[in-house]
Amino acid sequence: MVLQGLKPHIFDRLKKFTGRWAGEVPARLWSLRMTPNRSTGFTPFFIVYSAEAILPTDLDYGAPRVKAYDEARSEKAHEDALDQLDEAHDVVVLRSAKYKQVLWCYHSKSMRGWAFQVGDLVL
């Protein structure tokens, strides 16, 4: 997935830039970490750190989430988020199981069962 994200940004039919890919990797990794996963519904960043990331553009342009930040209420909000973490974990597990079940149904409907008998020639 990282290579698929890099290819359109570094490949030029006329010229190949030999060190340009190294500068593009952090941006591609960030975009992968901030994209919600189809099977869980959450971003990988949220699953690892138990909070949504603040984007650099939010800091630059003063998003409401950044403007409303208060250090005194931050500790209480952190405790509330930890209480909700178990619920979010359960949601991730349920969504992942549902996604796996849908994939299993999709793949199993195209599979045919084979019953072999003693004496059948198996190549």
Backbone atoms as SQL, in Angstrom:
CREATE TABLE atoms (id INTEGER PRIMARY KEY, chain TEXT, resi INTEGER, resn TEXT, atom TEXT, x REAL, y REAL, z REAL);
INSERT INTO atoms VALUES
  (1, 'A', 1, 'MET', 'N', 0.817, -1.190, 0.000),
  (2, 'A', 1, 'MET', 'CA', 0.000, 0.000, 0.000),
  (3, 'A', 1, 'MET', 'C', 0.869, 1.265, 0.000),
  (4, 'A', 2, 'VAL', 'N', 1.998, 1.176, 0.686),
  (5, 'A', 2, 'VAL', 'CA', 2.897, 2.331, 0.710),
  (6, 'A', 2, 'VAL', 'C', 3.433, 2.598, -0.687),
  (7, 'A', 3, 'LEU', 'N', 3.824, 1.550, -1.380),
  (8, 'A', 3, 'LEU', 'CA', 4.355, 1.720, -2.741),
  (9, 'A', 3, 'LEU', 'C', 3.291, 2.232, -3.695),
  (10, 'A', 4, 'GLN', 'N', 2.039, 1.779, -3.545),
  (11, 'A', 4, 'GLN', 'CA', 0.966, 2.280, -4.397),
  (12, 'A', 4, 'GLN', 'C', 0.728, 3.767, -4.159),
  (13, 'A', 5, 'GLY', 'N', 0.905, 4.224, -2.921),
  (14, 'A', 5, 'GLY', 'CA', 0.756, 5.644, -2.627),
  (15, 'A', 5, 'GLY', 'C', 1.922, 6.476, -3.122),
  (16, 'A', 6, 'LEU', 'N', 3.107, 5.871, -3.137),
  (17, 'A', 6, 'LEU', 'CA', 4.296, 6.606, -3.571),
  (18, 'A', 6, 'LEU', 'C', 4.384, 6.738, -5.078),
  (19, 'A', 7, 'LYS', 'N', 4.002, 5.707, -5.785),
  (20, 'A', 7, 'LYS', 'CA', 4.223, 5.665, -7.234),
  (21, 'A', 7, 'LYS', 'C', 3.684, 6.886, -7.974),
  (22, 'A', 8, 'PRO', 'N', 2.435, 7.314, -7.761),
  (23, 'A', 8, 'PRO', 'CA', 1.959, 8.484, -8.513),
  (24, 'A', 8, 'PRO', 'C', 2.695, 9.771, -8.169),
  (25, 'A', 9, 'HIS', 'N', 3.299, 9.831, -7.003),
  (26, 'A', 9, 'HIS', 'CA', 3.946, 11.075, -6.594),
  (27, 'A', 9, 'HIS', 'C', 5.403, 11.164, -7.020),
  (28, 'A', 10, 'ILE', 'N', 6.049, 10.037, -7.289),
  (29, 'A', 10, 'ILE', 'CA', 7.479, 10.109, -7.600),
  (30, 'A', 10, 'ILE', 'C', 7.816, 9.700, -9.026),
  (31, 'A', 11, 'PHE', 'N', 6.890, 9.046, -9.701),
  (32, 'A', 11, 'PHE', 'CA', 7.202, 8.557, -11.037),
  (33, 'A', 11, 'PHE', 'C', 6.840, 9.609, -12.066),
  (34, 'A', 12, 'ASP', 'N', 7.777, 9.926, -12.885),
  (35, 'A', 12, 'ASP', 'CA', 7.554, 10.862, -13.981),
  (36, 'A', 12, 'ASP', 'C', 8.054, 10.174, -15.237),
  (37, 'A', 13, 'ARG', 'N', 7.251, 10.140, -16.292),
  (38, 'A', 13, 'ARG', 'CA', 7.642, 9.416, -17.504),
  (39, 'A', 13, 'ARG', 'C', 8.895, 9.998, -18.150),
  (40, 'A', 14, 'LEU', 'N', 9.125, 11.272, -17.949),
  (41, 'A', 14, 'LEU', 'CA', 10.275, 11.893, -18.579),
  (42, 'A', 14, 'LEU', 'C', 11.548, 11.785, -17.737),
  (43, 'A', 15, 'LYS', 'N', 11.408, 11.855, -16.452),
  (44, 'A', 15, 'LYS', 'CA', 12.572, 11.838, -15.568),
  (45, 'A', 15, 'LYS', 'C', 12.272, 10.951, -14.372),
  (46, 'A', 16, 'LYS', 'N', 13.306, 10.327, -13.865),
  (47, 'A', 16, 'LYS', 'CA', 13.169, 9.598, -12.615),
  (48, 'A', 16, 'LYS', 'C', 14.034, 10.311, -11.583),
  (49, 'A', 17, 'PHE', 'N', 13.405, 10.697, -10.506),
  (50, 'A', 17, 'PHE', 'CA', 14.128, 11.395, -9.445),
  (51, 'A', 17, 'PHE', 'C', 14.596, 10.373, -8.431),
  (52, 'A', 18, 'THR', 'N', 15.887, 10.250, -8.264),
  (53, 'A', 18, 'THR', 'CA', 16.439, 9.176, -7.430),
  (54, 'A', 18, 'THR', 'C', 16.398, 9.466, -5.956),
  (55, 'A', 19, 'GLY', 'N', 16.124, 10.247, -5.291),
  (56, 'A', 19, 'GLY', 'CA', 16.086, 10.337, -3.837),
  (57, 'A', 19, 'GLY', 'C', 14.790, 10.949, -3.381),
  (58, 'A', 20, 'ARG', 'N', 13.892, 11.184, -4.294),
  (59, 'A', 20, 'ARG', 'CA', 12.659, 11.879, -3.972),
  (60, 'A', 20, 'ARG', 'C', 11.719, 11.030, -3.125),
  (61, 'A', 21, 'TRP', 'N', 11.798, 9.713, -3.260),
  (62, 'A', 21, 'TRP', 'CA', 10.859, 8.847, -2.551),
  (63, 'A', 21, 'TRP', 'C', 11.031, 8.933, -1.039),
  (64, 'A', 22, 'ALA', 'N', 12.246, 9.182, -0.565),
  (65, 'A', 22, 'ALA', 'CA', 12.483, 9.221, 0.881),
  (66, 'A', 22, 'ALA', 'C', 11.705, 10.351, 1.555),
  (67, 'A', 23, 'GLY', 'N', 11.534, 11.447, 0.881),
  (68, 'A', 23, 'GLY', 'CA', 10.776, 12.557, 1.446),
  (69, 'A', 23, 'GLY', 'C', 9.281, 12.330, 1.422),
  (70, 'A', 24, 'GLU', 'N', 8.812, 11.436, 0.571),
  (71, 'A', 24, 'GLU', 'CA', 7.381, 11.172, 0.434),
  (72, 'A', 24, 'GLU', 'C', 6.884, 10.095, 1.393),
  (73, 'A', 25, 'VAL', 'N', 7.765, 9.249, 1.912),
  (74, 'A', 25, 'VAL', 'CA', 7.345, 8.119, 2.752),
  (75, 'A', 25, 'VAL', 'C', 6.582, 8.569, 4.002),
  (76, 'A', 26, 'PRO', 'N', 7.055, 9.557, 4.772),
  (77, 'A', 26, 'PRO', 'CA', 6.294, 9.934, 5.976),
  (78, 'A', 26, 'PRO', 'C', 4.863, 10.378, 5.677),
  (79, 'A', 27, 'ALA', 'N', 4.659, 11.098, 4.591),
  (80, 'A', 27, 'ALA', 'CA', 3.308, 11.549, 4.241),
  (81, 'A', 27, 'ALA', 'C', 2.418, 10.371, 3.874),
  (82, 'A', 28, 'ARG', 'N', 2.950, 9.391, 3.158),
  (83, 'A', 28, 'ARG', 'CA', 2.162, 8.209, 2.786),
  (84, 'A', 28, 'ARG', 'C', 1.822, 7.375, 4.016),
  (85, 'A', 29, 'LEU', 'N', 2.796, 7.212, 4.930),
  (86, 'A', 29, 'LEU', 'CA', 2.530, 6.452, 6.147),
  (87, 'A', 29, 'LEU', 'C', 1.480, 7.154, 7.009),
  (88, 'A', 30, 'TRP', 'N', 1.574, 8.473, 7.093),
  (89, 'A', 30, 'TRP', 'CA', 0.582, 9.231, 7.860),
  (90, 'A', 30, 'TRP', 'C', -0.808, 9.051, 7.262),
  (91, 'A', 31, 'SER', 'N', -0.909, 9.093, 5.945),
  (92, 'A', 31, 'SER', 'CA', -2.226, 8.933, 5.324),
  (93, 'A', 31, 'SER', 'C', -2.791, 7.534, 5.563),
  (94, 'A', 32, 'LEU', 'N', -1.939, 6.520, 5.572),
  (95, 'A', 32, 'LEU', 'CA', -2.411, 5.168, 5.872),
  (96, 'A', 32, 'LEU', 'C', -2.877, 5.044, 7.321),
  (97, 'A', 33, 'ARG', 'N', -2.167, 5.692, 8.218),
  (98, 'A', 33, 'ARG', 'CA', -2.528, 5.616, 9.634),
  (99, 'A', 33, 'ARG', 'C', -3.781, 6.408, 9.964),
  (100, 'A', 34, 'MET', 'N', -4.135, 7.370, 9.132),
  (101, 'A', 34, 'MET', 'CA', -5.286, 8.222, 9.397),
  (102, 'A', 34, 'MET', 'C', -6.522, 7.809, 8.608),
  (103, 'A', 35, 'THR', 'N', -6.424, 6.785, 7.776),
  (104, 'A', 35, 'THR', 'CA', -7.555, 6.306, 7.001),
  (105, 'A', 35, 'THR', 'C', -8.295, 5.233, 7.785),
  (106, 'A', 36, 'PRO', 'N', -9.608, 5.392, 7.980),
  (107, 'A', 36, 'PRO', 'CA', -10.345, 4.368, 8.725),
  (108, 'A', 36, 'PRO', 'C', -10.262, 3.011, 8.032),
  (109, 'A', 37, 'ASN', 'N', -10.064, 1.988, 8.830),
  (110, 'A', 37, 'ASN', 'CA', -9.967, 0.629, 8.335),
  (111, 'A', 37, 'ASN', 'C', -11.357, 0.110, 8.015),
  (112, 'A', 38, 'ARG', 'N', -11.499, -0.570, 6.927),
  (113, 'A', 38, 'ARG', 'CA', -12.798, -1.064, 6.499),
  (114, 'A', 38, 'ARG', 'C', -13.344, -2.125, 7.451),
  (115, 'A', 39, 'SER', 'N', -12.478, -2.944, 8.001),
  (116, 'A', 39, 'SER', 'CA', -12.954, -4.022, 8.853),
  (117, 'A', 39, 'SER', 'C', -13.298, -3.556, 10.265),
  (118, 'A', 40, 'THR', 'N', -12.631, -2.531, 10.785),
  (119, 'A', 40, 'THR', 'CA', -12.880, -2.094, 12.155),
  (120, 'A', 40, 'THR', 'C', -13.681, -0.801, 12.241),
  (121, 'A', 41, 'GLY', 'N', -13.593, 0.043, 11.218),
  (122, 'A', 41, 'GLY', 'CA', -14.279, 1.320, 11.244),
  (123, 'A', 41, 'GLY', 'C', -13.487, 2.410, 11.951),
  (124, 'A', 42, 'PHE', 'N', -12.319, 2.087, 12.484),
  (125, 'A', 42, 'PHE', 'CA', -11.471, 3.039, 13.178),
  (126, 'A', 42, 'PHE', 'C', -10.147, 3.186, 12.446),
  (127, 'A', 43, 'THR', 'N', -9.455, 4.276, 12.717),
  (128, 'A', 43, 'THR', 'CA', -8.136, 4.461, 12.132),
  (129, 'A', 43, 'THR', 'C', -7.116, 3.648, 12.925),
  (130, 'A', 44, 'PRO', 'N', -6.036, 3.190, 12.286),
  (131, 'A', 44, 'PRO', 'CA', -4.988, 2.504, 13.042),
  (132, 'A', 44, 'PRO', 'C', -4.408, 3.373, 14.151),
  (133, 'A', 45, 'PHE', 'N', -4.348, 4.677, 13.956),
  (134, 'A', 45, 'PHE', 'CA', -3.852, 5.583, 14.990),
  (135, 'A', 45, 'PHE', 'C', -4.729, 5.498, 16.236),
  (136, 'A', 46, 'PHE', 'N', -6.048, 5.485, 16.050),
  (137, 'A', 46, 'PHE', 'CA', -6.963, 5.404, 17.181),
  (138, 'A', 46, 'PHE', 'C', -6.827, 4.076, 17.912),
  (139, 'A', 47, 'ILE', 'N', -6.657, 2.997, 17.164),
  (140, 'A', 47, 'ILE', 'CA', -6.540, 1.686, 17.788),
  (141, 'A', 47, 'ILE', 'C', -5.265, 1.601, 18.631),
  (142, 'A', 48, 'VAL', 'N', -4.195, 2.204, 18.176),
  (143, 'A', 48, 'VAL', 'CA', -2.938, 2.140, 18.921),
  (144, 'A', 48, 'VAL', 'C', -2.930, 3.124, 20.096),
  (145, 'A', 49, 'TYR', 'N', -3.320, 4.365, 19.866),
  (146, 'A', 49, 'TYR', 'CA', -3.173, 5.413, 20.877),
  (147, 'A', 49, 'TYR', 'C', -4.463, 5.751, 21.621),
  (148, 'A', 50, 'SER', 'N', -5.570, 5.146, 21.272),
  (149, 'A', 50, 'SER', 'CA', -6.860, 5.348, 21.944),
  (150, 'A', 50, 'SER', 'C', -7.356, 6.785, 21.860),
  (151, 'A', 51, 'ALA', 'N', -6.960, 7.506, 20.844),
  (152, 'A', 51, 'ALA', 'CA', -7.421, 8.867, 20.628),
  (153, 'A', 51, 'ALA', 'C', -7.226, 9.214, 19.161),
  (154, 'A', 52, 'GLU', 'N', -8.061, 10.119, 18.674),
  (155, 'A', 52, 'GLU', 'CA', -7.887, 10.573, 17.307),
  (156, 'A', 52, 'GLU', 'C', -6.759, 11.596, 17.254),
  (157, 'A', 53, 'ALA', 'N', -6.011, 11.567, 16.199),
  (158, 'A', 53, 'ALA', 'CA', -4.870, 12.468, 16.049),
  (159, 'A', 53, 'ALA', 'C', -5.344, 13.871, 15.687),
  (160, 'A', 54, 'ILE', 'N', -4.557, 14.835, 16.080),
  (161, 'A', 54, 'ILE', 'CA', -4.800, 16.213, 15.670),
  (162, 'A', 54, 'ILE', 'C', -3.934, 16.462, 14.445),
  (163, 'A', 55, 'LEU', 'N', -4.557, 16.819, 13.371),
  (164, 'A', 55, 'LEU', 'CA', -3.851, 17.034, 12.117),
  (165, 'A', 55, 'LEU', 'C', -3.056, 18.338, 12.159),
  (166, 'A', 56, 'PRO', 'N', -1.959, 18.393, 11.421),
  (167, 'A', 56, 'PRO', 'CA', -1.191, 19.645, 11.374),
  (168, 'A', 56, 'PRO', 'C', -2.014, 20.834, 10.870),
  (169, 'A', 57, 'THR', 'N', -2.931, 20.585, 9.961),
  (170, 'A', 57, 'THR', 'CA', -3.770, 21.688, 9.470),
  (171, 'A', 57, 'THR', 'C', -4.712, 22.186, 10.559),
  (172, 'A', 58, 'ASP', 'N', -5.124, 21.300, 11.487),
  (173, 'A', 58, 'ASP', 'CA', -5.950, 21.743, 12.607),
  (174, 'A', 58, 'ASP', 'C', -5.186, 22.728, 13.482),
  (175, 'A', 59, 'LEU', 'N', -3.909, 22.469, 13.672),
  (176, 'A', 59, 'LEU', 'CA', -3.090, 23.381, 14.465),
  (177, 'A', 59, 'LEU', 'C', -2.849, 24.694, 13.740),
  (178, 'A', 60, 'ASP', 'N', -2.599, 24.612, 12.434),
  (179, 'A', 60, 'ASP', 'CA', -2.318, 25.813, 11.652),
  (180, 'A', 60, 'ASP', 'C', -3.517, 26.754, 11.562),
  (181, 'A', 61, 'TYR', 'N', -4.702, 26.189, 11.358),
  (182, 'A', 61, 'TYR', 'CA', -5.885, 27.013, 11.117),
  (183, 'A', 61, 'TYR', 'C', -6.800, 27.137, 12.327),
  (184, 'A', 62, 'GLY', 'N', -6.398, 26.580, 13.459),
  (185, 'A', 62, 'GLY', 'CA', -7.188, 26.750, 14.682),
  (186, 'A', 62, 'GLY', 'C', -8.540, 26.093, 14.625),
  (187, 'A', 63, 'ALA', 'N', -8.555, 24.795, 14.463),
  (188, 'A', 63, 'ALA', 'CA', -9.811, 24.049, 14.427),
  (189, 'A', 63, 'ALA', 'C', -10.536, 24.190, 15.767),
  (190, 'A', 64, 'PRO', 'N', -11.865, 24.060, 15.777),
  (191, 'A', 64, 'PRO', 'CA', -12.617, 24.187, 17.030),
  (192, 'A', 64, 'PRO', 'C', -12.120, 23.238, 18.127),
  (193, 'A', 65, 'ARG', 'N', -11.683, 22.065, 17.739),
  (194, 'A', 65, 'ARG', 'CA', -11.168, 21.106, 18.710),
  (195, 'A', 65, 'ARG', 'C', -9.907, 21.645, 19.393),
  (196, 'A', 66, 'VAL', 'N', -9.086, 22.339, 18.643),
  (197, 'A', 66, 'VAL', 'CA', -7.854, 22.908, 19.196),
  (198, 'A', 66, 'VAL', 'C', -8.171, 24.142, 20.038),
  (199, 'A', 67, 'LYS', 'N', -9.079, 24.977, 19.560),
  (200, 'A', 67, 'LYS', 'CA', -9.430, 26.195, 20.300),
  (201, 'A', 67, 'LYS', 'C', -10.122, 25.884, 21.617),
  (202, 'A', 68, 'ALA', 'N', -10.898, 24.813, 21.657),
  (203, 'A', 68, 'ALA', 'CA', -11.664, 24.468, 22.861),
  (204, 'A', 68, 'ALA', 'C', -10.835, 23.709, 23.888),
  (205, 'A', 69, 'TYR', 'N', -9.575, 23.453, 23.606),
  (206, 'A', 69, 'TYR', 'CA', -8.735, 22.689, 24.531),
  (207, 'A', 69, 'TYR', 'C', -8.488, 23.485, 25.811),
  (208, 'A', 70, 'ASP', 'N', -8.700, 22.831, 26.935),
  (209, 'A', 70, 'ASP', 'CA', -8.468, 23.429, 28.235),
  (210, 'A', 70, 'ASP', 'C', -7.689, 22.434, 29.078),
  (211, 'A', 71, 'GLU', 'N', -6.559, 22.849, 29.599),
  (212, 'A', 71, 'GLU', 'CA', -5.681, 21.955, 30.360),
  (213, 'A', 71, 'GLU', 'C', -6.380, 21.401, 31.602),
  (214, 'A', 72, 'ALA', 'N', -7.196, 22.211, 32.263),
  (215, 'A', 72, 'ALA', 'CA', -7.868, 21.767, 33.484),
  (216, 'A', 72, 'ALA', 'C', -8.879, 20.649, 33.193),
  (217, 'A', 73, 'ARG', 'N', -9.602, 20.778, 32.099),
  (218, 'A', 73, 'ARG', 'CA', -10.584, 19.748, 31.743),
  (219, 'A', 73, 'ARG', 'C', -9.952, 18.575, 31.020),
  (220, 'A', 74, 'SER', 'N', -8.719, 18.706, 30.628),
  (221, 'A', 74, 'SER', 'CA', -8.047, 17.667, 29.862),
  (222, 'A', 74, 'SER', 'C', -7.919, 16.367, 30.647),
  (223, 'A', 75, 'GLU', 'N', -7.587, 16.459, 31.927),
  (224, 'A', 75, 'GLU', 'CA', -7.423, 15.252, 32.749),
  (225, 'A', 75, 'GLU', 'C', -8.748, 14.510, 32.896),
  (226, 'A', 76, 'LYS', 'N', -9.824, 15.225, 33.114),
  (227, 'A', 76, 'LYS', 'CA', -11.150, 14.601, 33.240),
  (228, 'A', 76, 'LYS', 'C', -11.560, 13.964, 31.916),
  (229, 'A', 77, 'ALA', 'N', -11.296, 14.653, 30.824),
  (230, 'A', 77, 'ALA', 'CA', -11.625, 14.097, 29.508),
  (231, 'A', 77, 'ALA', 'C', -10.807, 12.845, 29.229),
  (232, 'A', 78, 'HIS', 'N', -9.565, 12.840, 29.681),
  (233, 'A', 78, 'HIS', 'CA', -8.713, 11.659, 29.490),
  (234, 'A', 78, 'HIS', 'C', -9.257, 10.468, 30.280),
  (235, 'A', 79, 'GLU', 'N', -9.721, 10.701, 31.491),
  (236, 'A', 79, 'GLU', 'CA', -10.314, 9.621, 32.294),
  (237, 'A', 79, 'GLU', 'C', -11.581, 9.087, 31.632),
  (238, 'A', 80, 'ASP', 'N', -12.406, 9.981, 31.093),
  (239, 'A', 80, 'ASP', 'CA', -13.619, 9.553, 30.388),
  (240, 'A', 80, 'ASP', 'C', -13.274, 8.727, 29.152),
  (241, 'A', 81, 'ALA', 'N', -12.244, 9.150, 28.446),
  (242, 'A', 81, 'ALA', 'CA', -11.825, 8.423, 27.244),
  (243, 'A', 81, 'ALA', 'C', -11.322, 7.033, 27.600),
  (244, 'A', 82, 'LEU', 'N', -10.617, 6.903, 28.710),
  (245, 'A', 82, 'LEU', 'CA', -10.161, 5.587, 29.143),
  (246, 'A', 82, 'LEU', 'C', -11.333, 4.681, 29.516),
  (247, 'A', 83, 'ASP', 'N', -12.387, 5.268, 30.096),
  (248, 'A', 83, 'ASP', 'CA', -13.577, 4.480, 30.406),
  (249, 'A', 83, 'ASP', 'C', -14.256, 3.979, 29.138),
  (250, 'A', 84, 'GLN', 'N', -14.231, 4.778, 28.098),
  (251, 'A', 84, 'GLN', 'CA', -14.870, 4.400, 26.840),
  (252, 'A', 84, 'GLN', 'C', -13.984, 3.518, 25.976),
  (253, 'A', 85, 'LEU', 'N', -12.743, 3.354, 26.380),
  (254, 'A', 85, 'LEU', 'CA', -11.801, 2.566, 25.600),
  (255, 'A', 85, 'LEU', 'C', -12.213, 1.100, 25.506),
  (256, 'A', 86, 'ASP', 'N', -12.693, 0.532, 26.598),
  (257, 'A', 86, 'ASP', 'CA', -13.133, -0.862, 26.575),
  (258, 'A', 86, 'ASP', 'C', -14.299, -1.046, 25.607),
  (259, 'A', 87, 'GLU', 'N', -15.204, -0.097, 25.594),
  (260, 'A', 87, 'GLU', 'CA', -16.331, -0.171, 24.667),
  (261, 'A', 87, 'GLU', 'C', -15.855, -0.085, 23.217),
  (262, 'A', 88, 'ALA', 'N', -14.920, 0.808, 22.956),
  (263, 'A', 88, 'ALA', 'CA', -14.378, 0.933, 21.598),
  (264, 'A', 88, 'ALA', 'C', -13.656, -0.344, 21.187),
  (265, 'A', 89, 'HIS', 'N', -12.944, -0.954, 22.122),
  (266, 'A', 89, 'HIS', 'CA', -12.258, -2.215, 21.827),
  (267, 'A', 89, 'HIS', 'C', -13.269, -3.303, 21.467),
  (268, 'A', 90, 'ASP', 'N', -14.368, -3.378, 22.203),
  (269, 'A', 90, 'ASP', 'CA', -15.403, -4.366, 21.901),
  (270, 'A', 90, 'ASP', 'C', -16.024, -4.124, 20.527),
  (271, 'A', 91, 'VAL', 'N', -16.216, -2.858, 20.185),
  (272, 'A', 91, 'VAL', 'CA', -16.762, -2.518, 18.869),
  (273, 'A', 91, 'VAL', 'C', -15.802, -2.963, 17.772),
  (274, 'A', 92, 'VAL', 'N', -14.511, -2.747, 17.978),
  (275, 'A', 92, 'VAL', 'CA', -13.504, -3.156, 16.993),
  (276, 'A', 92, 'VAL', 'C', -13.542, -4.665, 16.805),
  (277, 'A', 93, 'VAL', 'N', -13.617, -5.407, 17.900),
  (278, 'A', 93, 'VAL', 'CA', -13.645, -6.866, 17.815),
  (279, 'A', 93, 'VAL', 'C', -14.892, -7.342, 17.083),
  (280, 'A', 94, 'LEU', 'N', -16.048, -6.751, 17.389),
  (281, 'A', 94, 'LEU', 'CA', -17.292, -7.156, 16.722),
  (282, 'A', 94, 'LEU', 'C', -17.282, -6.824, 15.237),
  (283, 'A', 95, 'ARG', 'N', -16.821, -5.626, 14.894),
  (284, 'A', 95, 'ARG', 'CA', -16.771, -5.245, 13.473),
  (285, 'A', 95, 'ARG', 'C', -15.789, -6.113, 12.700),
  (286, 'A', 96, 'SER', 'N', -14.669, -6.425, 13.322),
  (287, 'A', 96, 'SER', 'CA', -13.682, -7.277, 12.667),
  (288, 'A', 96, 'SER', 'C', -14.241, -8.679, 12.437),
  (289, 'A', 97, 'ALA', 'N', -14.956, -9.215, 13.432),
  (290, 'A', 97, 'ALA', 'CA', -15.563, -10.542, 13.278),
  (291, 'A', 97, 'ALA', 'C', -16.625, -10.529, 12.185),
  (292, 'A', 98, 'LYS', 'N', -17.425, -9.468, 12.145),
  (293, 'A', 98, 'LYS', 'CA', -18.455, -9.357, 11.107),
  (294, 'A', 98, 'LYS', 'C', -17.821, -9.284, 9.722),
  (295, 'A', 99, 'TYR', 'N', -16.744, -8.510, 9.603),
  (296, 'A', 99, 'TYR', 'CA', -16.046, -8.376, 8.329),
  (297, 'A', 99, 'TYR', 'C', -15.474, -9.717, 7.886),
  (298, 'A', 100, 'LYS', 'N', -14.878, -10.460, 8.815),
  (299, 'A', 100, 'LYS', 'CA', -14.336, -11.776, 8.479),
  (300, 'A', 100, 'LYS', 'C', -15.438, -12.734, 8.054),
  (301, 'A', 101, 'GLN', 'N', -16.593, -12.651, 8.698),
  (302, 'A', 101, 'GLN', 'CA', -17.714, -13.511, 8.333),
  (303, 'A', 101, 'GLN', 'C', -18.220, -13.182, 6.928),
  (304, 'A', 102, 'VAL', 'N', -18.300, -11.913, 6.598),
  (305, 'A', 102, 'VAL', 'CA', -18.730, -11.515, 5.259),
  (306, 'A', 102, 'VAL', 'C', -17.738, -12.012, 4.217),
  (307, 'A', 103, 'LEU', 'N', -16.447, -11.885, 4.505),
  (308, 'A', 103, 'LEU', 'CA', -15.434, -12.397, 3.575),
  (309, 'A', 103, 'LEU', 'C', -15.539, -13.905, 3.419),
  (310, 'A', 104, 'TRP', 'N', -15.750, -14.606, 4.522),
  (311, 'A', 104, 'TRP', 'CA', -15.870, -16.063, 4.468),
  (312, 'A', 104, 'TRP', 'C', -17.066, -16.463, 3.609),
  (313, 'A', 105, 'CYS', 'N', -18.201, -15.774, 3.790),
  (314, 'A', 105, 'CYS', 'CA', -19.397, -16.086, 2.983),
  (315, 'A', 105, 'CYS', 'C', -19.134, -15.819, 1.505),
  (316, 'A', 106, 'TYR', 'N', -18.461, -14.724, 1.209),
  (317, 'A', 106, 'TYR', 'CA', -18.157, -14.389, -0.181),
  (318, 'A', 106, 'TYR', 'C', -17.287, -15.460, -0.823),
  (319, 'A', 107, 'HIS', 'N', -16.253, -15.885, -0.132),
  (320, 'A', 107, 'HIS', 'CA', -15.349, -16.881, -0.699),
  (321, 'A', 107, 'HIS', 'C', -15.956, -18.272, -0.713),
  (322, 'A', 108, 'SER', 'N', -16.776, -18.600, 0.262),
  (323, 'A', 108, 'SER', 'CA', -17.320, -19.955, 0.326),
  (324, 'A', 108, 'SER', 'C', -18.429, -20.183, -0.705),
  (325, 'A', 109, 'LYS', 'N', -19.098, -19.125, -1.148),
  (326, 'A', 109, 'LYS', 'CA', -20.168, -19.342, -2.126),
  (327, 'A', 109, 'LYS', 'C', -19.607, -19.697, -3.506),
  (328, 'A', 110, 'SER', 'N', -18.350, -19.369, -3.760),
  (329, 'A', 110, 'SER', 'CA', -17.763, -19.710, -5.045),
  (330, 'A', 110, 'SER', 'C', -16.979, -21.023, -4.990),
  (331, 'A', 111, 'MET', 'N', -16.919, -21.644, -3.830),
  (332, 'A', 111, 'MET', 'CA', -16.187, -22.901, -3.687),
  (333, 'A', 111, 'MET', 'C', -17.148, -24.073, -3.863),
  (334, 'A', 112, 'ARG', 'N', -16.667, -25.113, -4.529),
  (335, 'A', 112, 'ARG', 'CA', -17.461, -26.331, -4.684),
  (336, 'A', 112, 'ARG', 'C', -16.852, -27.404, -3.809),
  (337, 'A', 113, 'GLY', 'N', -17.710, -28.195, -3.222),
  (338, 'A', 113, 'GLY', 'CA', -17.225, -29.291, -2.400),
  (339, 'A', 113, 'GLY', 'C', -16.902, -30.506, -3.268),
  (340, 'A', 114, 'TRP', 'N', -15.888, -31.220, -2.910),
  (341, 'A', 114, 'TRP', 'CA', -15.505, -32.423, -3.617),
  (342, 'A', 114, 'TRP', 'C', -15.560, -33.586, -2.648),
  (343, 'A', 115, 'ALA', 'N', -16.187, -34.635, -3.058),
  (344, 'A', 115, 'ALA', 'CA', -16.244, -35.833, -2.218),
  (345, 'A', 115, 'ALA', 'C', -15.474, -36.936, -2.958),
  (346, 'A', 116, 'PHE', 'N', -14.417, -37.405, -2.365),
  (347, 'A', 116, 'PHE', 'CA', -13.615, -38.468, -2.951),
  (348, 'A', 116, 'PHE', 'C', -13.994, -39.800, -2.345),
  (349, 'A', 117, 'GLN', 'N', -14.009, -40.784, -3.170),
  (350, 'A', 117, 'GLN', 'CA', -14.275, -42.161, -2.723),
  (351, 'A', 117, 'GLN', 'C', -13.004, -42.962, -2.849),
  (352, 'A', 118, 'VAL', 'N', -12.962, -44.047, -2.117),
  (353, 'A', 118, 'VAL', 'CA', -11.820, -44.946, -2.213),
  (354, 'A', 118, 'VAL', 'C', -11.749, -45.468, -3.630),
  (355, 'A', 119, 'GLY', 'N', -10.579, -45.363, -4.219),
  (356, 'A', 119, 'GLY', 'CA', -10.385, -45.833, -5.581),
  (357, 'A', 119, 'GLY', 'C', -10.400, -44.724, -6.622),
  (358, 'A', 120, 'ASP', 'N', -10.809, -43.516, -6.233),
  (359, 'A', 120, 'ASP', 'CA', -10.783, -42.400, -7.176),
  (360, 'A', 120, 'ASP', 'C', -9.343, -42.048, -7.510),
  (361, 'A', 121, 'LEU', 'N', -9.126, -41.690, -8.768),
  (362, 'A', 121, 'LEU', 'CA', -7.798, -41.307, -9.195),
  (363, 'A', 121, 'LEU', 'C', -7.613, -39.817, -8.942),
  (364, 'A', 122, 'VAL', 'N', -6.671, -39.493, -8.066),
  (365, 'A', 122, 'VAL', 'CA', -6.411, -38.101, -7.706),
  (366, 'A', 122, 'VAL', 'C', -5.077, -37.722, -8.331),
  (367, 'A', 123, 'LEU', 'N', -5.080, -36.705, -9.164),
  (368, 'A', 123, 'LEU', 'CA', -3.852, -36.261, -9.835),
  (369, 'A', 123, 'LEU', 'C', -3.167, -35.190, -9.073);
